[in-house]
Amino acid sequence: MVGEKWALLAIREVFLGNRRFDEMVRRTGAPRDTLAARLRTLVERGILDRRQYSEHPTRYEYRLTDAGVDLYPVVISLLRWGDEHLAGADGPPLLLQHHDDHRLVPHLTCEACGEAVDPRHVRPVRRP
């Protein structure tokens, strides 16, 4: 549901505050019909809400549901990966600011012990 390129980019745009269809098309480069289909699916699956903001002409914007907000760690992790492995000499094209006073550099921590998560120290345990 969110693994498809245009769906994930649409979710990213809503996180960045770009909630209107035309703005999403402009910022992602997505074909209009493809983006419209992905947005419909994300609304149907409860990731986004569609809200009318204009009557003449009828226009809608998209807002994250609680399920959509819970995707933030996924989006921010992919953004950080791109910053570290794909950014050119000028650095990443977008910086995120945290509390208006410093750059956000996210990392994954274990809620139980507070340690940074190192994938080399994580193993799956099957439930009985």
C-alpha positions in Angstrom: 0.0 0.0 0.0 2.8 2.5 0.8 5.7 0.6 -0.9 4.8 2.0 -4.3 6.9 5.1 -5.3 4.1 7.6 -5.9 2.2 6.6 -2.8 5.3 7.1 -0.6 6.1 10.4 -2.3 2.5 11.6 -1.7 2.8 10.8 2.0 6.2 12.6 2.2 4.6 15.7 0.6 1.8 15.7 3.2 4.4 15.4 6.0 6.2 18.4 4.5 3.0 20.4 4.4 2.2 20.1 0.7 -1.4 18.9 1.0 -2.9 20.0 -2.2 -3.0 17.9 -5.4 -1.4 20.4 -7.8 1.4 21.1 -5.4 2.1 17.4 -5.0 2.1 16.9 -8.8 4.6 19.8 -9.1 6.9 18.7 -6.3 6.9 14.9 -7.1 6.7 15.0 -10.9 4.1 12.3 -10.7 1.6 11.8 -13.6 -1.7 13.4 -12.5 -3.8 10.2 -13.1 -1.3 8.1 -11.2 -1.1 10.4 -8.3 -4.9 10.7 -8.2 -5.2 6.9 -8.1 -2.6 6.6 -5.3 -4.3 9.3 -3.2 -7.6 7.5 -3.6 -6.0 4.3 -2.3 -4.4 6.0 0.6 -7.7 7.6 1.6 -9.5 4.2 1.2 -6.9 2.5 3.4 -7.1 5.1 6.1 -3.7 6.7 5.7 -5.0 10.1 4.5 -8.2 12.0 4.9 -9.5 14.1 2.0 -11.0 17.4 3.0 -12.6 20.1 0.9 -11.0 23.5 1.1 -12.8 25.3 -1.8 -16.3 25.1 -3.2 -15.9 27.1 -6.4 -14.1 25.3 -7.9 -14.4 22.2 -5.7 -10.9 21.5 -4.4 -9.6 19.1 -1.8 -6.5 18.7 0.4 -5.1 15.7 2.1 -4.3 15.3 5.8 -2.6 12.5 7.6 -4.7 10.2 9.8 -3.3 8.6 12.9 -2.2 5.7 10.8 -0.5 8.1 8.4 1.3 9.9 11.2 2.7 6.5 12.3 4.5 6.3 9.0 6.7 9.2 9.9 9.6 7.0 11.1 9.6 5.3 7.7 9.6 8.5 5.7 12.2 10.2 7.9 14.5 7.1 7.8 14.3 7.0 4.0 15.0 10.8 3.9 18.1 10.4 6.1 19.3 7.4 4.0 19.1 9.5 0.9 20.9 12.4 2.6 23.8 10.1 3.6 24.1 8.1 0.5 22.7 10.1 -2.5 23.4 13.7 -1.7 25.9 15.5 -3.9 28.8 17.7 -2.9 26.4 20.5 -2.0 24.7 18.3 0.6 21.0 17.2 0.8 18.5 19.3 -1.0 16.3 19.6 2.1 17.2 20.1 5.7 14.7 19.5 8.5 14.8 21.8 11.5 13.9 20.6 15.0 12.5 23.1 17.6 13.5 26.0 15.3 17.1 25.9 16.6 18.9 22.9 15.2 19.0 20.5 12.2 17.0 17.3 12.8 19.3 14.2 12.5 17.0 11.3 13.3 18.1 7.9 14.5 16.2 4.8 15.7 16.3 4.0 19.4 15.0 1.1 21.4 12.1 2.2 23.5 12.8 -0.4 26.2 16.5 0.5 26.8 17.1 3.8 25.1 20.0 2.5 23.1 20.5 3.4 19.4 19.4 0.4 17.3 22.2 -1.3 15.4 20.7 -3.8 12.9 23.6 -6.1 13.5 22.3 -6.6 17.1 18.7 -7.3 16.2 17.3 -10.8 15.6 13.8 -12.0 14.9 12.1 -14.1 17.5 9.1 -16.1 16.3 6.1 -16.0 18.6 4.9 -19.4 19.8 
